[in-house]
Amino acid sequence: MDFKPRNIVNVSGDCFDHVRVFSDGMWNVKRGESILQHSLVRFHVQLIVIFLLVNSFHLVLQRFHFTHFTSEILAGIVLGQTVWGDKDKSERLFPTVVRNQVFASLSKIGYILFSFLIGVRMEPSLIWKTGRTATFLATLLFIFHHIAMLSIEITFDKDKEKLTAGFVLAKEAFSAIYFAAITTTEFVMVSTILMQLKIINSQLGHLALASSLLFKLATFAVGTLFGFINAFVNISSQVGARIVIYSLALIVFIVVVSRKTMLFFIRSTPVGKPMKEIYTTMTVGVLFLLSAIGDEVGLHYMYGPLILGLAVPARSPLAEVLVAKFDTLVSGFFLPLMAVFCSSKLNLFQLIHEFKDAVHLQISLIGYVMKLLVTFIGAYFCKIPLRHAIALAIILNAKGITEIAQFLSFGDITDLDAASGIFLVFLLQAFQPLLIKKLYNPADQYIGYQNKSIEKASDDAELQILACAHRQEDAVAAIKLLQYSNPTKQSPLSVYVLCLEELVSSSTPLLINHQLGQKMSSYKVSRSQPIIDIFKYFESQYKKFVRVNMFTAVSPLKQMHEDICWLSFDKACSLIILPFHKKWNSKGKMVSSNTDTRNLNITVLERAPCSVGILIDHSRTQGLSSIFLASTYRVAALFFGGPDDREAVAYALRMAGRFGIHLTVMRFITPTTEQVYHDWDYMLNSEFLRNLKLGVSESSSINYIEETVRDGADTSSIIKSMVGGYDLIMAGRRHQTEPQALSGLSEWMDLQELGPIGDLLASEDITSAISVLVIQQQIMKASHSSTLN
C-alpha cells in the first residue's frame, strides 16, 4: 500500500541564528531589502492587520448582535486561503515557519491561561445546590453525549474510501474529538453567551449555568477515568499503571499542596489590602509548570491548568486578582489570535468542492441536531414554556472558541476535517444569539397582571418593600425612610433587603438567601455583612410590626437589575427603594458619582414589576443612633398630577399615621388648571384629592396647601424655598397634567430618571440636610401581545 508522505519542516535552533529579528529602522533599510524581512517587525505588522480587521468587522456586525468571535473568524478567512487563493499567495505576509511557530505557540499559551481561568470561574461546590430541573437536564445531556460517543465509530478504508459504523469506541482519535466537540455542552460557552445577551442571572440563565456546570464536571471526571482505562487497554498495563500513578500524584499535588499554599496567600493578606504581586506570579509560574508536567505524564497539557483553576478558592481575593490581571489579556488578545490563526487555514472553496468527503462534518451536524432535540424535549418535559425551552436548548448547545481550541490541540488544522469543523462552529455560533434574543426576553415574566403599588394597597394590609443597598450608607438612608413608614399591628411592614455586590472572579451569579443559612465564600469578607447587621438592628427596634428578610445578589453590574426585578416580583413587593448614584459628604459637597449605579437605576425603572423609588440622601446621618433618637420628622409631598404624584402622596399619607410625623401636601396649579384638564387622569386626580382633603380634615398632622404658579421658574423658586424646612421631600417622577407649571424645568433636565422635580432637588445647589424620594408608579401592564406560549 502506497502512503503519501507528509511534509515535515524540521527547523533547528541554529537556523534562527540567521533569521533577522530586529530592524535598524525604516530609514536604514538597504536597497533590495524590505523592513518586513525582520521577523519582529513582521510580527507587529501581522498583529496590527489582524486586530484592525477584526474590529472593523465587529464595528459593523455588532449592530446586528453578532458576537466578536464571528468577526475574528471572518478576519481569519479574509487573511487566509479563501481570499488569497493558493497557499503560497496567502503566506506572503505570513511566512510559514515563523507564522506557524509563533502564532501556534501564542494560541496554545492562550488556551492554557483560558483553561485555568475556566477553572477559577467555576464553583464545584454549587453542584450540591443544583435544583432538580438542572440535575435532570445535566443527566439527560450526559447520557446522550456518552451514548453517542460510544455508539459511533468512524473508520476509513484508505483504498476503498468506505465508511462503516459500529458499537465500539472510535479508532481514530480525532474523529472522537471532532464529534465530542460538536455534541458536548461547554460551561464557559454557556456563560459567555448568557453574559453577552445580559441574561446570565435570569431564571433561564441560572438553569443553564447549573446544568452546564454539572455536565462539565461529570464529563471531566468520567473522561479522565476513561483515559486511564484506555491507557491500560490500548497501550500496555505497565504504561497504563505509570500514567495513572503519575497523573494521580499530579492531581493530589494540585488539590493538597497547591490549594493549601493558595489559602496561605489569602489568609496572609490583610482585609482590604491588595494581594502581593509575588503570590500571583508564583501561581502563574506553577500553572505553566503543571501544564508541562501533565503533558509529560500522559495528561493533556490543559488538564493541569484546569484542575489548578478549580483548586483556587472560589470568589476569594486571589481569584479576583487572577481574573482581573489575565481576563482582558486572554479574551482580548490570545483568544482572538487563536480564532484568526485557525480560521486562516480554512479554504471555503475547497471545502465546498470536497463537501461530500467531509464525513466528520455531516455526522457531527446530525449529532448536534439530535442533541438539540433531546435538550428541547427534556426542557419541555420539565414544564418550561415552549419558547423558553427552545432558547434553553440553543444555550446549552452554544459553540465558540473552546471547540476551535480543541481542533488546534488535537488535530492538524490544515486538514479538511479540522477546517470543516471550524466552519461548522462558525455557522452554529453566528446565529445563536439572534435566535435566543427572539425567543427569550426575561422582562416578559415581570408583566404586571396585578397592580402592585402603594396607592392601590389596602390600608390594613402588609406593606412589602424591597430595599436595595450597595454600601453601608445606603442602608442607613433606607432605614431612616422605613422607620417612618408607620408599621402597625393592623398594617405591618415586610422589608426585603437586597445587598448588591459585583460579580468579579466567577462565571456564576448568586442570589443568597440569608434566612436559609446561606453564606458567602469563607475566604472573603463580604461587603454585605455591615448592611445585614444594620437591618438586623432595625428589626430589633420594631420586633412586633416589622419583618426583615435579607438577600445578597452577586451579579455583573449590567445584569444586576434582573435580581432586583425578580425578587420584587417573587415577593409581590409594592415598592422598590434604590439608592441614588451620587453621594455627599458632611459639608454638603458631592464626593462621588457612580455611572454604573445610575444605569442600574434606569434599567430597573424600565422593567420593574411594581413602583420604584430613588432615594437621594443629603442628610449625612451620623450613625444609627441619630436616626432612632429623632422624635419629629417633617415630610413634604409635592403634587402636580398623574400616577407618580398620587403614588408619592399615598406613601406620604401612610407615614402621616405615625406619631411625630408632620406632613405637608403641596399641590401646584396654574391659573388655567380647572378649564383645561378634563380627561380620565384629571378625574383620577380629582377623586384622589377629594379623599385627601377628607383625611386632612380628620388629622391635625396633615396640612394641605395649594400654590398657584405661572411657569417652571415659579415652581422652582417655591421648592427651593421650602427645602430647609423639611427632613424628607417626596415627589413623582412624571407629571402628566401640569406641563405649564413645569415649563422650563423639563427642557433642562440632566437626570431623566428623576424627572424635572427630582432633578431640581438632586442638584449640587441643594446644601440642606434633607432626603428626597422620587417615585415612579408601576408602568408595566398585561397585554395579549406579550403573553408567552
N, C-alpha and C positions, 0 to 999 in steps of 0.2 A: 504494500500500500504506500502510495506516494504522499508525503506530507509537505506542505508548503512551509518553508522556514519563516519564522517571524523576524522582522527587522529589529535587531537589538543594538542600541547605541551604547557603547561602553566608554564612558568618559572618565579618565583617571584624574587624580588631583593635580598631576604635573601639567595637564593640558591647560588648566586655568592660570598657570604662570604666564601664558602668552595671551590671555584674554585681557584686553584693556578695559579696566573697570572705571577709573576716574578720568575726567576730561580736564584739559588745561584751560578750558573756557571757549566759548563760541567764537571769540575773536582770534584765537590761536589755532584754529583748525587748519591743517595743512591742505594744500591743493590736492584734489583727488580723493580726499577723505570726507567723512561725514561725522558730525557730532554724535549721531546715533550708533556709531560703531562702539562707543563706550557703554558697557553693559549697565552701569548705574544710571547714566543719563537716559538710556533707552527705557529702563525700568520705570523711571519717574514719568517719562512721556506716556508710557503704557497706562500707568495709574491715572494720569490726567485725562487721557482719552476715555478710559473706562468709566470714570465717575462723572465726567461731563455728559457722556452719552446716557448713562443710567438716569441721572437726574433730569435730563432733558425729556426722556420718555415719561418719567414719573410726573413731571410738571403737567403734562397733557393727560395722562391716563388716570391720575388721581381724581380728576373731575368726574370720572365715570366709576369711581370706587374700586378701581383695580389696585392690587397690592404693589408694594415696592419690589417684591420678588418677581412679579410679571415684567417690570421694567428691566430688571437685571438679566433675565433670560433673553429678552428681546435684544438687549445690548450685546450679549454674547453671540446671538445669532447674526447680528449685523457685523460683528468683528470676526466671525468665523467663516467656514467654507460655504455656507449658504449664499452669502452675498459676494464673497471674493472669488468664488469659482473653485478652481482646483487647490490642492493643499499647498503648493509652492507659493501661489499668489497670496493666499491668506496668511502666510507666515513671513511675509516680507517685513512687516512691522514687528512681528513677534517671532524671532528666530527660534527654531525648535528646541535646541538644547537648553538655553537659558530660560526660555518660556516655560517649558515643562518642569524643569527642576525648581525654579524659583516659585512659580505660581502654584505648582502642585504641593510644594513644601509649605507655603504660606496657607494654602487651603486646609491642609491636614493639621497644621498648628491651630488654625481657627476652629477646626472640628474638635480638637482636644479641649480647648477652652470652652467651646459650646457645650460639649458633653458634661463638663464639670459644672457649668452654670445651670444646666438642666437639673442635675442632682441637687445643687444648692437650693433651687427654687421649689423642688419637690418636698413634700412633708409626708413621709411614710406613716407617721402617727395618725394622720387623718383617715386612714383606711378603717380604723376602728370606729369612726363616727359616721361611716358611709350608710346612707339610708337603704331601704330595701329595694327601691326602684333602681338606684345606681348600681347596687350589688347584682341585681338581676341582669341588667344590661351588660355590665362588665363580664359576668359569667357567660352570657349568651355569645358575646363577641369573642371571648377567649376560646370557647368550644368550637365555634365556627372557624376561627382562624387556624387552629391546630388540626382540625379535621381536614380542612382544605390543604394544609401543608403536608399532611401525612397521606392524603388520598391522591395527589397528583405527582406523577413522575414524568419528567421530560427527558427523553434520550434521543440523540441524533445519530442516525446511521450515516456516517461520512460518505459512504459510497452510494447508497440508495436514497439519501435525503428523505428518510421516512420518520414519521412521528408515531410514537407508541405511548400508551398510558397504562398505569398500573396502580396497585395499592401498597406501595413501598416508598421509602424516602427517595428524594431525587438524588441522582448520582452526580450531576453537575452542580457544584456549589453555587455558582452564580444564578442558575435557574431558580434555586430556592430563595436566594437573596432578593432577586427581582420580584418574584411572586409575593414574598413576605412583605416587601416594602410597599407594594400597592394595596395589599389587603389588611395591613395592620392598622392600629389606632395609636397615634403618637400624642402623648400628653402635651408636649411642647407645641405641636402644631394646633392642637385644640385651644390651648391657652392663647396662642398668637392670634388666631382668627377671632376669638372672643374679645381680646383686647382691642383689635383693630376695629371691630364693629361696636365697641363700647357696650357690650352686654355680658361682660365677664362675671359681674355679680348680680345678674338677673337670675330668676329661678331656673330657667333653662341653662344658663351658664354654669350655675352651681352643679346641676345634674350632670352636665357634660364633663366638667372638670373631675368630679368624683368618679365617674365611670371610667374615664381615660386613665386617671391615676391608678386605680385598682387594676385595670387591664395591663398597664405598663409594668407595674411592679411584679405582677404574677407572670407575665411573659418573660421578663428579665430573669426571674428565678428559675423558671422551667427551661428557658433557653440555655442558661448556664449548666443546668443538670444534664440536658441532652448533649451539650458539648462534651462533657466529661464521659458520658456513655459512648458517644461516637468515637472518642479517642481510644477507648478500650476495644470497641468492636472493629473499627476500620483500620487502626494502626497496629497497636500491639498492647498487651496487658502491661508490659514494663513501661512503655512510653506513656500509656494512659495513667498508670499509677503515679508516675513522675509529674505529669501535668496536674493531676488532682492535688497532690501534696503541695507543689509549688503555688498553685492557684489559691488553695485554702490558706496557706501561710500568708500570702499577699493580702487576702481579704481580712484575715484576723489582724494583721498588722495595721490595716487601714481602720478597721472598726474599733480596735482596742487602743493601740499606741497613738495613731494619728488623732483620733477623736479626743482622747484624754489630753493630748497636747493642745488641741484647739480649745478645749474647755479651760485649760490653764491660761491661754491667751485672753479669753473672755473675762475670767474672774480676776485676773491681774490688772485689768483696765478699769479705772475708777468710773463710776456712773457719771455720764455727761462728758467724759473726756474722749478724745479721738483714739482709735486703735493705733498702736505703734506701727510704723512702716515695716519694721523688721518682721513683724508677725505675718503680714500679708505676703511679704517677699518669701519667707520660709514656706508658707503654704503653697505658693505658686511653684517654687522650686521642687517641692515634694510632688506636686501634681505632674510635672513633666518626667520626673524620675520614675514615678509609678507607671506612667504610660509606657516608658521604655522597658521597664522590668516586666510588666504584664505582657507585652508583645513577645518578650523572650521566653516566658514560661508557658506560652500557649494560649493566653487570652488575647482577644482583640485589643489593639492599642487604646481604644476609647473606654474599655471596661474599667480600668484603674481610675481614670478621672471621674467617671460617673459614680463609682462606689465612694470615692473620696468626697464628692459633692453631696451625696446622701448622708455622709458621716458628719458634715458641717451642721452644728446645731441650728435648727430652723428658726428664722426670724431673729437670730442673735446679732449683736453688733458686728461680729466677724463676717457673717453672711451679708449684712448690709454694705460693709466696706468692699467686699469682693465683688458684689453686684455693681456697686457704684463705680468701681475702678475699671471693670472689664466689660460691662454690658455694652457700652457705647462702642468700644473698640471691636468687640466681636460682631455685634449686629450691624454696625455702621461701616466696618472695613473688611474683616475677614470673611464673613458670610457672603456679602455681595461679590467679593473677589472669587470665592468658590463657585457661586452661581454663574458668573460670567465666564470663568475658566472652563467649567464643564460644558456649558451650552455653546461655547465657541467651537467645540468639536462636532457639533450637530450639523449635518448637511440635510436640509429638508428635502431637497430634490432627490437625493439618493434614497432617503427614507421612503418617499412616495413611490419611487421606481421599484424599490425592493420590499414594498409593504407586505406582499404575500409571504415573504420569508421571515418577517418579524413575528415569529410564533409567540415569543415571550410576551410581546405587547398585546396580542389578540387574547391569549389565555388570561393574562393579568387583568385586562379590561373586563372580561367576563366575570372574573373573581371579584373585581371591585363592584360591579353592578349587583352581583349576588349578595355581597356584604351590605350594600346599601339597603337592599330589600329586607334582609334579615334584621338590620338595625331598626328600620321603619316598623316592621311587624312587631318587634319586641317593644318599641316605644308605644305603639298604638295599643298593644295588649295591656300596657300599664296605664291605660286610660288617659294618655296625653292627647290633647286635641290634634286633629288631623294635620293642620298646617304646622303646628309646633313639632309634631312627630317627624314630618319631612325635614324640617330645619335641623332637628337634632340628629337625624341620620346623616345629613350632609356635614354637620360639625364634627361628628365622631369619625368621619372618614376624610378629614381635611388633610391635604398633601402640601408639601413645600420643601424647604431646604434640607430636612432630615433625610428624605428619600434621595435627594441629589448627593448628599454626603455618603450614603450607603453605596451608591453606584461608584463614587470616587474611591471608596475604601476597599471594596470587594471585587471590583471589576476593571476592565480596560475600557475607559470612557470613549476611546476611538472606535470601539466595536459597535456593530449595528444594533445589538440588543441594548447595550447601555445607552446609546444615543436615542433609541426609541423610548426607553424608559424615561429619560429626561424630558422628551417631548410629551409623553403621556402625563407626567406630573405637571408640566406647564399648562396643558389643556385643562386638567382637572381642577387645579387651584385657581385658574384665572377667573372662572365664573362662580366659584363657591360663594364669595362674599356677596355678589349681586343676588344670588338666589336666596340666601339666608335673610338678607335685608328685606326682600319682598315678602318672605314667608313669616317673619317674626318681628314684632315690634313690642318690646316689653311694656311700653306705655299703655297698650290696649287693656291690660289687666287692671289698670287703675281707673278706668272709666267709671264715672260716678253714677251708679244705678240708684244711689241713695244720697240725699243731700246731707253732707257732713259739715255742718257749720255751727257756730255758736248761736247765731240768730235763730236757727230752726230747732236748736236743742231745747228740751224741756227744762224749766227752772228747777224741778225737783229730781232731775236725772244726774247721774255721774258724768262729770266733765272730764274727757280724756284728752290729754295734751302730750305731744311729743316734743321734748326739749333737746336740741342738738348743741353740742359743745366741742370746740376744737381744743380749748385751753381752759385753765382754771378760772380766768377772768370771765369767760363766757358763762360758766356755771354759776358764779356769784351773781352776775347780772340777771340770769334767768330765775334764780331763786327769789330775788327781790320782787320780780314780777309775779311769780307763782304764789308767794305767801299772801299777796293781796287779792288773789283770785277767789277769795271768800269760800274756802272749803267748809262745809257744814255737814251735820248728820243727815239732813234731807238731800243735800246735793254735794256729795263727796268729790274729791279731786283725785284722779288717777293720772300719774305722771310717768311717762316712759322716757327715760334718759338715754340718749344715743351719743356715746363718745366717739368722735371721728378721728381715725388715725390713717395716715397714708401707707399704702402697701408698697414696700421697698424691695425686700430681698426674697420675695416669694411670688409664685405664679398663682397662688390660691388665695382669694379673698376670704375673709372670715366675718361672720356675724355672731358674736359671742353673747350668749345669754347668761348673765352672772347669777341669775336666780337658780339655774341648774347646776351651779358649781363649776361652770366652765371658766378657764383661766387663759391668760396669755402665756407665751413661752416663759419658762422658768429661767431662761438665760438672758432675759431682757426686762428691765424695769419699765412697765407700761406707763405712758403719759396719761392714760385714762384713770389711774388709781386715785390721784388727788381729786379728780372730778367726782368719782364714785364716793369718796369719803365726804365730800361737801354735801352731796344729795342725801347720803345716809343721815348726816346731821340734820338736814332739813326735815327728813321724815320723822326723826326722833322728836322734833319740836311739835309735830302735828300728827301724832300717832293715831288718833281716833278718826280723823277725817281725810287723811292723805295716804295714798298708797303709791310707792315709788318702785318701779321696775327698771333695772339698769342693763344696758347692752353696750357692746363695743363693736363698731364696724371698722374693719381693716380692709381698705379698698384703694384702688387707684383714684387719684383726685378727680379725674374726668368722668369716672363712673360711680362716684360716691352717692349721687342723687338716687340711684336705684335702691340702695339700702334704706335711705330716708323715706322714699315713697312706699317701698314695700312694707316697712314696719308700721307706718301710719295707716296703710290700707289693712294690714293684717290685724291691727289692734283697734280698728274703727275709731281713730282719733278725729276730733273735731278741729284741732289746730296744731300746726307745726310752728315751733319757735326756732328761728335761725339767727345766729349771731351776725352782726354787721361786719363787713370786711375791713373797716377802719378802726383803729384804736387810738385813744388819747391818754396822755399822762396826767399826773396830779395837778399840773398847771394849765390844763386845757389845751395843750399843744398836741397835734396829731403826730404819733410816733411810728405808725406802721399802716400799710395798706396792702392787703393780700389779694392779688388778682384771681388766684385760683378759688379763694373763698367766694369772691363776687360771682364768678362764673357758675359756681355750685349753686348759689342762691337763685340766680337767674333760671337755671335749669329746673330747680325744684318748683319755682313759681309757674313754669310752663306745664309741669307734669303732675303736680301734687293732686292726690285724690280728696283733699279737704282744704280748709282755709290755711293760709300761711301768713305768719307774722315775722318781719325782720326787726330785730331788737337792736337799736342804736343806743349805746351806753356812754353818755357823757358824765355819768355820776361819779366815777372814780371812787367807788366804795372801798374803804379801808377795812378789809376783813369781814367775817360773818357777823361779828358781834354788833357792828353798826347797823346791820340790816334788821336783826331781831329785836334791837332795843328801840327802834323807831316807833313812836306812838301814833303819829299822824302822817297821812300821805295824801298829797294834793294831786288830783288827776284831772286832766282836761281832755275832752273828746271833741274833735272838730268834725262838723257835719256839713257837707256840700250837697249830698245826694248820691244815690247809687248803692249797689250791693256792698261794696267795700266799706263805705262810710257806715252803713247800717250794721255791718259786722263789727266794726270798731266800737261803735256806741253800745251794741249789745254786750260786748265783753266788758266795757266800762260800767254798764249798769249792773252786771253781775258783781263786779268789785265793790260797787257802792253799798251793797248789803253788809259789808264788813265794818265793824266798829273802827272809827278813826279815819275812814276814807271820806274825803270831801271831793265830790265830783262836780265838774262844771261842763255842761254840754253846750258848745257854742256853734250855732248854725249861721252860716254865711249865706246871705241872699242879696240879690240885685234888685233895683227898682222895677224891673220887668219880670220878676220871677213868677208872680201869680198869673200874668197874662199870657205867658209863652208855653209853659210846660204842662201838658195835659195828657201825656201818654201813660202807658202801663207802669213804667218806672216811677212816674210822678205820683200815681195812685198808691204804689207801694210805699213811697216816701211819706206821703200824707198819712197813711194808716199807721206807719211806724212812729211818726212824730205825735200823732194823736195819743197813742198808748204811752209814749214817753212823757208827754205833758201830764197825763193822768198819774203816772208814777211820781212825777216831781211834786205834784200837789199832796202826795201822801208821805213824802220823805223830806226831812229837813236837811239831809246831807247831799241832796242833788240840787243843782242850780242850773236853770236853762236860760240861755242868752241868745238873742238874735242880733247879728251885726249886718248892717246894710253897707255894701261896698260897690264901687263902680267898676273896678278892674283888679288885676293882679297886684298892682302896686299898693292899693288899699289893703288887700288881703295880707300881703307880706308885712306891711307895717304893723297891722294888728297882731299877727302871730309873733313877730319878733318882740313886741312889747309885753307879751304875756309869758315869754319863755322863763324869765327869772322867778315867776310866781308859782311854778308847779314843779312837782317831782317827776311826773310822767305825763307825756302828751301822746295821745292816740289819734291816728288818722288813717283813712283808707288810702289805698294805692291809686285807684282810679276814681275819677269824679265825673260822672256822665251827665249830670243835669244842670251844672252851673259853669259853662265854659266862659262866660263873661267875667265871673269872679276870679278866674284863673288866667285870664288873658295876660300874656307877657311872661308868666311863670312857666307854662308848658313849653314855650318855644326855647327857653334857655336851660332846660334840664341837663345836668351832667350824668345823673344816675337814673336811667329809665326804670330800673327795678323798684325804685322808691316812689315814683310819681312826683308831681310838682311840689306837694306839701312836704313829703318825706325828704325830697332833695333839698328843700329850703332848710329843714330842721337838722340835716346832716352836714351842712356847710361848716367850713372852718371858722366862720364868723360867730358861730354859737359857742360861747365860752362858759355858759352856765352849767352847773352840775345837774343835768336832767337826763332822763331816759326817754326814748322815743320808740313807739311801737307802730310800725306801718303794716297794715293788714290788707290782704287780698282774700276775698271770699272764694270758695271753691268755684272753679270755672269749667271743669270737665263734666259733661253730661252724657248720658247713654244715648246712643244713636244706632239705628239699624245698620248703617254702613260700617260701623266699627265692630260689629259682633263677630266673634271668632267662630270658625267652623268647629 
